[in-house]
Amino acid sequence: MIIRIFGISFVVTILSLVVAFLYDSWEGVALCAILGVLEVSLSFDNAVINATVLERMSDFWQKIFLTVGVIIAVFGMRLVFPLLIVWITAGLDPIRAFDLAMNPPAGGAETFADGSPSYEKILTDAHPQIAAFGGMFLFMLFLNFILEDHEITWLSWLERPLAKLGKLDQLAVIIAGGTLVLVAEFLADDQHRATILIAGTLGMITYIAVDGLGSLFHTEQFEEEHEGGPSTLVKATGKAAFFLFLYLEVLDASFSFDGVIGAFAITADPIIIALGLGFIGAMFVRSITVYLVRAGTLSEYRFLEHGAHWAIGALAIILFVSIEYHINEIITGLVGVAFIGAAFVTSIIANRRDGGDDASADTDAALATANE
């Protein structure tokens, strides 16, 4: 199963490295590989969350996500999106923006001889708005999960009190709105305060709209008994699946912001960024998502979903802080890996404990029967 699921990702990786070599020799190969690792490390929590949504979709829509969704992720978010940012913030059309990206100033300068900003500088200057939008979207996702009452809890000492507070209607919106005001007040300068408020509000609106549409057409999960066979889970199709697909794409976009901006600390070349983040990184994130669904990992390791959402909350906070302070991408990636790793280990411990309890119960039952 591993070869079947990850095979295409390995093939795409090899082809991408070959293209990178033809484009920029061994330096291009090295940069491309580094970006691929960066994307996977930053997006592992994205794969876990994707899997929780993907397993609710029919096989047809899962294939749509793995085909059309990959195209959107590779070309849309990793190549077209940065060009759109330059177009919107600097007033340059996409063709001019692409030309600017392919012809940076000599010596890695931030401006050209005439004083006009480089492609990298335009994108870096747009980071506060991007961080505010993506951060608020992810923060809303985190809050809506952590304020819900779950049968299984991971950090029970914290999650159970938060779930009780979550009974207050629209508490997630209240917390997110208050956080946005604090971020704009204390982490933004006067020049960006208004744009951060607007971008953050749009992030909240986007989440509420997409999540609301998904809920409107949500297919309730119920079990239907079959004679002589196991119960089956109804999967989302039609409009329900379409809005889940839309939700996944917006979610992927929010996760991609830090990777796209962080890539410019390594290279400003859009071709290398598209190869590393898109073709290598995004493909492996898709493969990890499919593996989690096919292997039933989320149900086997009960705390993974919780760990992923706590990682999302941490990523949202990091995006907010990055508006004022630079945070190394390695730290961002390690935070997500730490939460996922901790959730995975505690899931194994819980499974062994439950297995031990079951074994003890079986032994006691056997002894009681023998005594009778």
C-alpha positions in Angstrom: 0.0 0.0 0.0 2.8 2.4 0.8 4.4 2.0 -2.6 1.0 2.5 -4.3 0.2 5.6 -2.3 3.7 7.2 -2.2 5.0 5.9 -5.6 3.7 8.9 -7.6 5.2 11.3 -5.1 8.7 9.7 -5.4 8.4 9.8 -9.2 7.4 13.5 -9.2 10.2 14.2 -6.8 12.8 12.6 -9.1 11.5 14.5 -12.1 11.4 17.8 -10.2 15.0 17.4 -9.1 16.0 16.6 -12.7 14.2 19.8 -13.9 15.9 21.8 -11.1 19.3 20.4 -12.2 18.6 21.4 -15.8 17.4 24.8 -14.7 20.0 25.7 -12.1 22.6 22.9 -11.9 23.3 21.3 -8.5 22.4 24.5 -6.6 18.9 24.2 -7.9 18.7 20.6 -6.8 19.8 21.5 -3.3 17.4 24.4 -3.0 14.5 22.3 -4.4 15.2 19.5 -1.9 15.4 21.9 1.0 12.1 23.5 0.0 10.4 20.1 -0.3 11.5 19.1 3.2 10.4 22.5 4.5 6.9 22.1 3.1 6.4 18.6 4.4 7.6 19.6 7.9 5.4 22.7 8.0 2.3 20.9 6.6 2.3 17.5 8.4 -0.5 18.8 10.7 -2.2 20.0 7.5 -2.2 16.4 6.2 -3.8 15.1 9.5 -6.6 17.7 9.3 -7.1 17.0 5.5 -7.4 13.3 6.4 -10.2 13.9 8.9 -12.2 15.8 6.2 -11.2 13.5 3.3 -12.5 10.3 5.0 -16.0 11.9 5.1 -16.0 12.2 1.3 -17.0 9.6 -1.3 -14.3 7.8 -3.4 -15.1 10.0 -6.4 -14.5 13.3 -4.5 -11.4 11.9 -2.9 -10.1 11.4 -6.4 -11.1 14.9 -7.3 -9.1 16.2 -4.3 -6.1 14.1 -5.3 -6.2 15.3 -9.0 -7.8 18.8 -9.3 -6.8 19.6 -5.7 -3.2 18.8 -6.4 -3.2 21.1 -9.5 -4.7 23.9 -7.4 -2.1 23.3 -4.7 0.9 23.1 -7.0 0.1 25.8 -9.5 -2.4 27.9 -7.7 -0.9 28.4 -4.2 2.8 27.9 -5.0 3.1 29.7 -8.3 0.1 31.9 -9.1 -0.7 33.0 -5.5 2.6 34.9 -5.0 2.1 36.6 -8.4 -1.4 37.6 -7.3 -0.1 39.1 -4.1 2.4 41.2 -6.1 -0.4 42.2 -8.5 -2.7 43.3 -5.7 -0.2 45.0 -3.4 2.0 46.6 -6.0 -0.5 47.2 -8.8 1.5 45.1 -11.3 -0.2 42.7 -13.7 0.7 39.0 -13.3 2.9 39.0 -16.4 4.9 41.9 -15.2 5.1 40.3 -11.7 6.4 37.1 -13.3 9.0 39.0 -15.3 10.0 40.8 -12.1 10.4 37.5 -10.3 12.5 36.0 -13.1 14.8 39.1 -13.2 15.8 40.1 -9.7 18.2 43.0 -8.9 21.9 42.2 -9.1 23.6 41.1 -6.0 20.4 40.2 -4.2 19.4 43.8 -3.6 15.9 44.6 -2.4 15.5 47.4 -5.0 16.5 48.1 -8.6 18.7 51.0 -9.6 15.6 53.2 -10.2 14.5 52.5 -6.6 11.6 50.2 -7.5 11.1 47.2 -5.2 12.1 43.7 -6.1 9.6 40.8 -6.3 10.9 39.4 -3.0 10.5 42.7 -1.2 7.0 43.2 -2.4 6.0 39.8 -1.1 7.8 40.3 2.2 6.1 43.7 2.7 2.8 42.0 2.1 3.5 39.4 4.9 1.5 41.2 7.6 -1.7 41.1 5.6 -1.1 37.5 4.6 -0.3 36.4 8.2 -3.4 38.2 9.5 -5.7 36.5 7.0 -4.2 33.0 7.3 -3.7 33.3 11.0 -7.4 34.2 11.7 -8.6 31.4 9.4 -6.5 28.8 11.2 -7.3 30.3 14.6 -11.0 30.0 14.0 -10.5 26.4 12.9 -8.6 25.7 16.2 -11.2 27.4 18.4 -14.2 25.7 16.8 -12.5 22.3 17.5 -11.2 23.0 21.0 -14.4 24.6 22.2 -16.5 21.6 21.2 -17.4 18.7 23.5 -15.5 15.6 22.4 -16.0 12.1 23.6 -12.2 11.6 23.5 -9.9 14.2 25.0 -6.2 14.5 24.8 -5.1 17.3 27.2 -8.2 16.6 29.3 -7.2 19.0 32.1 -7.5 21.8 29.5 -9.8 20.6 26.8 -12.7 19.7 29.1 -12.9 23.2 30.8 -12.7 24.8 27.3 -15.5 22.6 26.1 -17.7 23.7 28.9 -16.9 27.4 28.1 -17.7 26.5 24.4 -21.4 26.2 25.3 -21.5 30.0 25.2 -22.9 30.7 21.7 -20.4 32.2 19.2 -17.5 32.1 21.8 -15.0 31.3 19.0 -16.0 34.5 17.1 -15.7 36.5 20.3 -12.2 35.2 21.1 -11.0 35.5 17.5 -12.3 39.0 17.2 -10.7 40.1 20.5 -7.4 38.5 19.5 -7.4 40.3 16.1 -7.9 43.7 17.9 -5.0 42.9 20.2 -2.8 41.7 17.3 -3.5 44.9 15.4 -2.9 47.1 18.5 0.3 45.5 19.8 1.9 43.6 16.9 1.3 46.0 14.0 2.7 49.4 13.2 0.6 52.4 12.3 1.1 51.7 8.6 -0.3 48.2 8.7 -2.9 48.4 11.5 -5.9 49.0 9.2 -4.9 46.5 6.6 -4.3 43.8 9.3 -7.7 44.4 10.7 -9.3 44.1 7.3 -7.3 41.0 6.3 -8.0 39.3 9.7 -11.7 40.1 9.4 -11.7 38.6 5.9 -10.0 35.5 7.2 -12.7 35.1 9.8 -15.5 35.7 7.3 -13.9 33.2 4.9 -13.8 30.5 7.5 -17.3 31.2 8.7 -18.7 31.1 5.1 -16.9 28.0 4.0 -17.5 26.1 7.3 -21.2 27.2 7.2 -21.7 26.0 3.6 -20.1 22.7 4.6 -22.5 22.4 7.6 -25.5 23.3 5.5 -24.9 20.4 3.1 -23.3 18.1 5.7 -24.1 14.5 5.5 -24.8 13.2 9.0 -22.7 10.2 9.8 -24.9 7.3 10.7 -24.7 3.6 10.7 -27.0 1.5 8.6 -27.3 -2.1 9.6 -26.8 -4.8 6.9 -27.9 -8.3 7.3 -25.0 -10.5 8.2 -22.5 -7.8 7.7 -20.9 -4.8 9.3 -22.4 -1.3 9.4 -21.3 1.2 6.8 -20.5 4.9 7.1 -22.4 7.2 4.7 -20.0 9.4 2.8 -20.6 13.0 1.5 -21.5 13.4 -2.2 -22.8 16.1 -4.4 -23.0 19.6 -2.9 -21.9 18.3 0.5 -18.7 16.9 -0.9 -18.1 19.9 -3.1 -18.1 22.3 -0.1 -15.9 19.9 1.8 -13.5 20.0 -1.2 -13.7 23.8 -1.1 -13.0 23.8 2.6 -9.9 21.7 2.0 -8.6 24.0 -0.6 -9.0 27.1 1.5 -7.5 25.2 4.4 -4.5 24.2 2.3 -4.1 27.9 1.2 -4.0 29.0 4.8 -1.4 26.4 5.6 0.6 27.4 2.6 1.1 31.1 3.5 4.0 30.5 5.9 5.7 28.1 3.5 5.5 30.4 0.5 6.7 33.4 2.5 9.4 31.3 4.3 10.7 30.0 1.0 12.0 33.5 0.2 14.5 33.1 3.0 16.0 30.3 0.9 15.4 31.5 -2.7 13.3 34.1 -4.6 13.2 32.1 -7.8 9.6 31.2 -8.5 10.5 28.2 -10.6 12.5 26.6 -7.8 9.8 27.5 -5.3 7.1 25.9 -7.4 9.3 22.7 -7.9 10.2 22.4 -4.2 7.0 23.6 -2.4 4.6 22.5 -5.0 5.6 19.4 -6.9 7.6 17.8 -4.1 6.1 19.2 -0.9 2.5 19.4 -1.9 2.5 15.9 -3.5 4.0 14.3 -0.4 1.4 16.1 1.8 -1.3 14.6 -0.4 0.2 11.2 -0.2 0.5 11.4 3.6 -3.2 12.4 3.7 -4.3 9.4 1.6 -2.2 7.1 3.7 -3.8 8.3 6.9 -7.2 7.7 5.4 -6.5 4.3 3.8 -4.6 2.9 6.8 -7.2 4.1 9.3 -4.5 5.8 11.3 -6.8 8.5 12.7 -9.0 5.9 14.3 -6.1 3.7 15.5 -4.2 6.7 17.0 -7.0 8.4 18.8 -5.2 11.7 19.8 -3.7 12.6 16.3 -6.6 14.8 15.4 -6.3 16.6 18.7 -2.6 17.1 18.3 -3.0 18.4 14.8 -5.5 21.1 16.0 -3.2 22.2 18.8 -0.5 22.4 16.2 -2.8 24.6 14.1 -3.5 26.8 17.1 0.3 27.2 17.6 0.8 28.0 13.9 -1.9 30.7 14.1 -0.2 32.3 17.1 3.2 32.1 15.3 1.6 33.8 12.2 0.3 36.6 14.5 3.7 37.1 16.2 5.5 37.0 12.8 3.7 40.3 11.9 6.1 42.1 14.2 9.0 39.6 14.7 10.8 37.2 12.4 10.3 33.6 13.4 12.6 31.0 11.8 10.7 28.5 9.7 12.5 25.6 11.4 10.9 26.6 14.7 7.5 26.7 13.0 8.0 23.2 11.5 9.3 21.8 14.8 6.3 23.1 16.8 3.9 21.2 14.5 6.0 18.0 14.5 6.2 18.2 18.3 2.5 18.3 18.8 1.9 15.6 16.2 4.6 13.4 17.7 3.4 13.9 21.3 -0.2 12.9 20.2 1.1 9.9 18.4 3.2 8.6 21.3 0.4 9.2 23.8 -2.0 7.3 21.5 0.3 4.3 21.5 0.5 4.4 25.3 -3.3 4.6 25.5 -3.7 1.7 23.1 -1.3 -0.5 25.0 -3.0 0.4 28.3 -6.4 -0.4 26.9 -5.0 -3.6 25.4 -3.6 -4.6 28.8 -6.9 -3.9 30.5 -8.7 -6.0 27.9 -6.2 -8.8 28.3 -6.6 -8.7 32.1 -10.4 -8.8 31.8 -10.2 -11.8 29.5 -7.9 -13.6 31.9 -10.2 -12.9 34.9 -13.2 -14.1 32.9 -11.4 -17.3 31.9 -10.4 -18.0 35.6 -14.0 -17.4 36.7 -15.3 -19.9 34.1 -12.7 -22.5 35.2 -13.6 -22.1 38.9 -17.3 -22.7 38.0 
